Amino acid sequence: MTTKTKRLTESAMLLAVAILLELLSKTFIPEQPFGGQLTIVSMLPVVLISYRHGLKWGFLTSFTYALIE
């Protein structure tokens, strides 16, 4: 498997984990009175992608995460 394919599949899997953590936090943690909400480290997988594969790939992944969320 090429490195580009590994990077893409790893990013897709970590994005899925980030979305799952976001959905779990919205399900189990109630919204605060003034509209804020605590999350269960849902941005950590996106930060890990950026740390492992560089800033350019991290920006692309975080943009994709923002579109999906």
VENGI-V543543 format. One line per field, one symbol per residue. phi: phi as a letter, one per 40 degrees, with the letter a starting at -180 (. if undefined). Layout:
BEGIN
phi: ???
END
This chain:
BEGIN
phi: .cccccccccccccccccccccccccccbcccdbgcacbcfcccccccccccbhccccccccccccccc
END
